[in-house]
Amino acid sequence: MSRKRAKIDPVLAWLETVPEAIKVPPRDPGIYLSTSPWQVLPWGYELARKVELINAALHREQVRLPDGELATAQSVATDSNEWGYRNKMEFSFFGDESGLHLAFYRRGSHGKVICASESLGRREIWQRAREIAAELARLGLEARDLKTLILRASQDGQVVAKLFVKNAARKALFLALGGSPSYSVVFSDPKSPASVTTETWLTANDSLADNILGNDYHYNIDSFFQVNLPVYQLALKEMSQWLVGDKILDLYAGVGTIGLSIARDRELTLVEVSESAVAEMRQNAGVARVVLAKSEEALEYIDGRNTVIVDPPRAGLHRDLIKKLLISRPERIIYLSCNVLTQARDVKWLTDGLPEKSASDQPSLFAPHGYRILHIQPFNFFPKTPHILRDGVKQPAPIAYRPILVHCRNQLHTMLLHTATGIV
């Protein structure tokens, strides 16, 4: 009977290959591997490694780049703030003879590590998290009763929180508290590892507000909202320079912060599938058109006069959407991505054609029109972690290409694609 081989964490495996002479002491010894494993990398080494990941993904897909457009460590845009940038944190709990503690899951296992502080989260979040943990201990709650605690902070330091409880028998204890709760409490099915709401027990005001490039946005703790707003604003400013025309289409729009921040003064359409995100978007949208739909099912809004902005989930763009872009040839595409691998794949398809099966079941390319990359710009959204965010702009090639701007969210990387006639 063979023993099951333990799963090797790729992040930890790669860190072991970094020479010890290069590494620096971590700020959070004991927990950094669970939260920000690249704390041991010098800043320049981190940036160099992230652009290696971007360039490797593009090379793997054989993406054709403009001359000299390979990303470099020197080209990475950042506000140089390595610490305290995260405006959202999620904690687990751990209990021992000394009481109830905030905790993180140990990387590569189901075990937990106690944390009294951590260097990526905003100071206000940590202060509020410790206050809530102390209150839960006074109420007699144990780690086995609790699933997670999620907190979010605005730029001015306001903090909201939601507690996920997995012991249904604790409902009466929370309901007996009465009054106006300072944080929301929900029951979450213990059979599910995710922090999802099964039943709401207490509802607190969990609304926040932030200003992005002079625009006010209201959102709540569950909203899709960027966790590093200063660097996000750098990315938005970069993207705004590549808009063309008066018609802007923002797909996978979330709460609308891309389109509404850089194209509010144009004929703007925002498409998003989440009902809660659309509800918040409508509070902020003004005269912009807001569409509740999957982006791949809102293809009628794509035409040759658009600048199209896409910010898809990690799976990348839907094939139907790519096909519509190739057919309709919007003048420019700006692509923000949280996964360099799927982004590189999509860019390859947008430049060289979409692989299909013919009637004879033989591979073929659907490529009535193609794009060429105009620009690539990396941003370091998540310092001290292996995540990468990339942004790019594309435009159609001669006869066939239209512009595209590509972003990737762990480190951001930008590409601009456009038609040959549209480039000065």
C-alpha positions in Angstrom: 0.0 0.0 0.0 1.6 3.2 -1.1 1.7 6.3 1.0 0.1 9.4 -0.5 2.7 11.9 -1.6 2.4 15.3 0.2 1.5 18.2 -2.0 4.4 20.6 -2.4 3.6 24.3 -2.2 5.2 26.0 -5.3 5.8 29.3 -3.5 7.7 27.6 -0.7 9.5 25.4 -3.2 10.7 28.4 -5.3 11.8 30.3 -2.2 14.1 27.4 -1.3 15.9 28.1 -4.6 16.7 31.7 -3.7 20.3 32.0 -2.4 20.3 32.8 1.3 22.8 35.6 0.7 20.1 37.5 -1.2 17.3 37.1 1.4 16.6 39.7 4.1 15.0 39.1 7.5 11.2 39.0 7.4 9.2 41.6 9.3 6.8 38.9 10.5 8.8 35.9 11.5 6.6 33.0 12.3 3.7 34.0 10.1 5.1 35.6 7.0 4.9 32.3 5.0 1.1 32.3 5.5 0.6 35.9 4.5 3.4 37.4 2.5 6.1 34.9 1.8 8.1 37.3 -0.3 9.0 39.4 2.8 12.4 37.8 2.6 13.1 39.2 -0.9 14.7 42.6 -1.4 12.5 45.1 -3.3 14.5 45.0 -6.5 14.7 41.3 -6.5 10.9 41.0 -6.1 10.2 43.3 -9.0 12.7 41.5 -11.2 11.1 38.1 -10.4 7.6 39.4 -11.1 8.5 40.7 -14.6 10.1 37.4 -15.3 6.7 35.7 -14.6 5.0 38.2 -17.0 7.6 37.7 -19.8 7.6 34.0 -19.3 3.8 33.8 -19.8 4.0 35.9 -23.0 6.9 33.9 -24.3 5.1 30.6 -23.6 2.2 31.7 -25.7 4.5 33.2 -28.4 2.8 36.6 -28.1 4.2 39.0 -30.6 5.4 42.2 -28.8 6.4 45.6 -30.1 10.1 46.2 -30.2 11.6 46.8 -26.7 8.3 46.2 -25.0 9.4 43.3 -22.7 8.7 44.2 -19.1 11.6 45.2 -16.9 12.0 45.7 -13.2 12.7 49.4 -13.9 9.4 49.7 -15.8 7.2 48.5 -12.9 4.9 51.3 -11.7 4.5 51.5 -7.9 4.0 53.9 -5.1 7.0 52.2 -3.4 4.9 51.4 -0.3 5.7 47.9 0.6 3.8 47.7 3.9 0.3 48.4 5.3 -1.4 48.8 2.0 -4.1 46.1 2.2 -7.6 47.6 2.9 -9.2 44.2 3.4 -8.2 41.2 5.6 -9.7 37.8 6.5 -8.8 36.1 9.8 -9.5 32.6 11.1 -9.4 31.8 14.9 -7.4 29.5 17.1 -8.0 28.5 20.7 -5.6 27.2 23.3 -5.2 27.3 27.1 -4.4 31.0 27.0 -7.7 31.9 25.2 -9.0 32.9 21.8 -6.6 34.2 19.1 -6.7 35.6 15.6 -5.0 33.2 13.2 -4.1 32.5 9.6 -4.0 29.1 7.9 -0.4 27.8 7.6 0.6 27.7 3.9 0.3 24.3 2.4 -1.7 22.7 5.3 -4.9 22.9 7.3 -3.0 23.9 10.4 -3.2 27.5 11.8 -0.7 30.0 13.0 -1.5 32.6 15.7 -1.0 36.2 14.7 -0.9 39.3 16.9 -0.1 41.6 14.0 1.0 41.4 10.4 2.7 44.0 8.1 0.5 44.1 5.0 -2.9 45.0 6.6 -3.7 48.6 7.5 -3.2 49.5 11.1 -6.9 50.4 11.7 -7.9 46.9 10.6 -5.6 45.2 13.1 -6.8 47.4 15.9 -10.4 46.6 15.2 -9.7 42.9 14.7 -8.1 42.7 18.1 -11.1 44.5 19.7 -13.6 42.1 18.2 -11.5 39.0 19.2 -11.4 40.3 22.8 -15.1 40.8 22.8 -15.8 37.3 21.5 -13.6 35.9 24.2 -15.5 37.8 26.9 -18.8 36.3 25.5 -17.4 32.8 26.0 -17.0 31.9 22.4 -14.4 29.4 21.3 -12.5 28.9 18.1 -14.6 25.9 17.2 -17.7 28.2 17.2 -16.2 30.6 14.7 -15.2 30.4 11.0 -13.7 33.7 9.9 -13.7 37.5 10.5 -13.5 39.8 7.5 -12.7 43.5 7.9 -12.4 46.3 5.4 -11.1 49.9 5.8 -11.5 53.0 3.7 -8.6 55.3 3.0 -9.7 57.7 5.8 -9.5 54.8 8.3 -13.2 53.8 8.8 -13.4 50.1 9.4 -16.4 47.7 8.9 -16.5 44.0 9.9 -18.4 40.8 9.4 -18.1 37.7 11.6 -18.9 34.2 10.2 -20.1 31.8 12.9 -20.2 28.0 12.2 -22.0 26.9 15.4 -25.7 27.4 14.9 -26.3 27.0 18.7 -24.7 30.3 19.3 -27.5 32.3 17.5 -29.4 33.1 20.8 -26.2 34.5 22.4 -25.8 37.0 19.6 -29.5 37.9 19.3 -29.5 38.6 23.0 -27.0 41.4 22.6 -29.6 43.6 21.0 -29.0 47.3 20.3 -27.1 48.5 17.3 -24.3 46.0 16.5 -20.9 47.3 15.6 -20.3 44.5 13.2 -22.4 42.1 11.2 -22.8 38.5 12.4 -23.9 35.7 10.0 -24.2 31.9 10.3 -22.0 30.1 7.7 -22.6 26.4 6.9 -19.7 24.5 8.6 -19.7 22.0 5.8 -18.4 24.7 3.4 -14.9 26.0 3.8 -15.8 29.3 2.2 -16.9 32.4 4.1 -20.5 32.5 2.7 -23.7 33.6 4.4 -26.2 30.9 5.2 -28.3 33.1 7.6 -27.9 36.7 8.7 -28.1 37.1 12.5 -27.1 40.7 13.1 -26.7 43.5 10.6 -24.4 46.4 11.1 -23.7 49.4 8.9 -21.0 48.0 6.6 -20.9 50.8 4.0 -17.7 52.6 3.2 -16.8 55.5 0.9 -13.6 56.3 -0.9 -12.5 58.9 -3.5 -10.7 57.7 -6.6 -9.4 60.3 -9.0 -11.9 62.8 -7.8 -14.9 60.5 -7.9 -16.7 59.3 -4.8 -17.6 55.7 -4.5 -19.8 53.9 -2.0 -19.4 50.2 -1.4 -19.8 47.6 1.3 -17.7 44.9 2.9 -18.7 42.3 0.3 -18.0 44.4 -2.7 -15.4 43.8 -5.3 -13.1 46.7 -4.6 -9.4 47.1 -5.0 -7.3 46.4 -1.9 -4.4 48.8 -2.8 -6.1 52.0 -3.9 -2.9 54.2 -4.3 -1.5 51.8 -6.9 -4.9 51.3 -8.5 -5.1 55.0 -9.1 -1.7 54.9 -10.8 -3.1 52.2 -13.1 -6.2 54.2 -13.9 -4.2 57.2 -14.8 -2.2 55.0 -17.2 -5.3 53.5 -18.7 -6.9 56.9 -19.2 -4.2 58.0 -21.6 -5.1 55.2 -24.0 -8.8 55.9 -24.4 -10.0 56.8 -27.9 -13.4 57.9 -29.2 -16.5 58.9 -27.3 -18.0 55.4 -26.8 -16.5 53.4 -23.9 -17.6 49.9 -22.9 -16.4 48.5 -19.5 -16.9 44.8 -19.3 -16.6 42.8 -16.0 -17.1 46.2 -14.5 -17.5 45.3 -10.8 -18.8 48.4 -9.0 -17.6 50.4 -12.0 -14.5 52.1 -10.7 -12.5 51.8 -13.9 -15.0 53.2 -16.4 -16.5 55.7 -14.0 -13.1 57.0 -13.0 -11.6 57.5 -16.4 -14.6 57.8 -18.9 -17.5 59.3 -16.9 -17.5 62.2 -19.4 -18.1 59.9 -22.4 -20.8 57.7 -23.6 -20.2 54.9 -21.1 -21.7 51.5 -20.8 -20.8 49.2 -17.8 -21.6 45.5 -17.8 -21.5 43.4 -14.6 -23.1 40.0 -13.7 -23.3 40.6 -9.9 -26.6 42.0 -8.7 -25.1 43.5 -5.6 -22.3 45.1 -7.5 -24.7 46.6 -10.1 -26.9 48.0 -7.3 -23.8 49.8 -5.9 -22.7 50.8 -9.4 -26.0 52.5 -10.0 -25.5 54.7 -6.9 -22.3 55.9 -8.5 -23.0 55.8 -12.2 -24.7 59.1 -12.9 -25.8 59.1 -16.6 -23.8 56.0 -17.5 -25.7 53.0 -18.8 -25.5 50.1 -16.4 -26.2 46.5 -17.7 -26.8 43.5 -15.5 -25.5 40.6 -17.5 -22.6 38.3 -18.1 -20.1 40.1 -20.3 -20.1 37.2 -22.8 -23.9 37.6 -23.1 -23.8 41.4 -23.6 -22.1 41.2 -27.0 -24.6 43.6 -28.7 -22.8 46.5 -27.0 -19.6 45.8 -28.8 -19.0 47.7 -32.1 -16.1 49.2 -34.1 -16.5 52.6 -32.4 -15.8 51.3 -28.9 -12.8 51.5 -26.7 -13.4 48.2 -24.7 -12.1 47.8 -21.2 -12.0 44.2 -19.8 -11.1 43.2 -16.3 -12.1 39.5 -16.2 -11.9 36.9 -13.4 -8.9 34.6 -13.2 -10.3 32.3 -15.9 -9.8 35.1 -18.5 -12.1 36.1 -21.3 -14.9 33.9 -22.6 -14.4 32.5 -26.0 -17.6 34.0 -27.3 -16.4 37.4 -26.2 -13.1 37.0 -28.0 -14.8 36.0 -31.1 -17.1 39.0 -31.0 -14.1 41.3 -30.5 -12.4 39.8 -33.5 -15.5 40.3 -35.7 -16.6 43.7 -34.5 -13.1 45.2 -34.3 -13.5 47.8 -31.5 -10.9 50.5 -32.0 -9.0 49.8 -28.8 -9.1 47.2 -26.1 -7.7 47.8 -22.5 -7.2 44.5 -20.7 -6.7 44.3 -16.9 -6.1 40.8 -15.6 -5.4 39.0 -12.3 -3.9 36.0 -14.0 -0.9 36.5 -16.4 -1.3 33.0 -17.8 -4.9 33.4 -19.0 -4.2 36.9 -20.1 -1.3 35.8 -22.3 -3.5 33.1 -23.8 -6.2 35.7 -24.6 -3.8 38.1 -26.0 -2.4 35.4 -28.3 -5.9 34.7 -29.5 -6.7 38.3 -30.1 -3.5 38.8 -32.1 -3.2 35.6 -34.0 -6.7 34.1 -34.0 -9.0 31.9 -31.9 -8.4 28.1 -32.3 -11.5 26.3 -33.4 -12.5 22.8 -34.7 -13.7 22.7 -38.2 -16.5 20.5 -39.5 -13.8 17.8 -40.2 -12.8 18.1 -36.5 -9.4 19.5 -37.6 -8.0 22.4 -35.7 -8.4 25.8 -37.4 -8.1 29.5 -36.6 -11.0 31.9 -36.4 -9.1 35.1 -37.3 -11.1 37.5 -39.5 -9.3 40.4 -37.7 -6.4 40.6 -35.3 -4.8 43.0 -32.9 -1.3 44.2 -32.2 0.1 45.2 -28.9 0.8 48.9 -28.5 2.0 49.1 -24.9 2.8 47.1 -21.8 3.0 48.5 -18.3 3.6 46.5 -15.1 2.3 47.7 -11.7 3.1 46.1 -8.3 -0.3 45.9 -6.7 0.7 43.3 -4.0 4.2 43.9 -2.6 5.8 41.1 -0.7 3.6 38.4 -2.3 4.1 36.4 -5.5 0.9 37.9 -7.1 1.2 39.8 -10.3 -1.1 42.4 -12.0 -0.6 43.3 -15.6 -2.2 45.9 -17.9 -2.0 46.1 -21.6 -3.3 48.0 -24.6 -4.0 46.5 -28.0 -5.1 47.9 -31.3 -6.0 46.3 -34.6 -3.1 45.5 -36.9 -3.0 46.6 -40.5 -6.2 45.5 -42.3 -7.2 43.4 -39.3 -6.1 44.8 -35.9 -7.8 46.9 -33.3 -6.5 48.4 -30.0 -6.3 46.5 -26.7 -5.0 47.5 -23.3 -4.1 44.7 -21.0 -3.9 44.7 -17.2 -3.0 41.9 -14.9 -3.8 42.3 -11.2 -1.2 40.7 -9.0 1.4 42.8 -10.5 -0.2 45.0 -13.1 0.9 44.8 -16.7 -0.5 46.9 -19.5 -0.7 46.2 -23.2 -2.1 48.5 -25.8 -3.3 47.2 -29.2 -4.5 49.3 -32.0 -4.9 49.5 -35.8 -1.9 50.7 -37.7 -3.8 53.7 -39.0 -4.7 54.8 -35.5 -1.1 55.1 -34.1 0.8 58.3 -34.3 
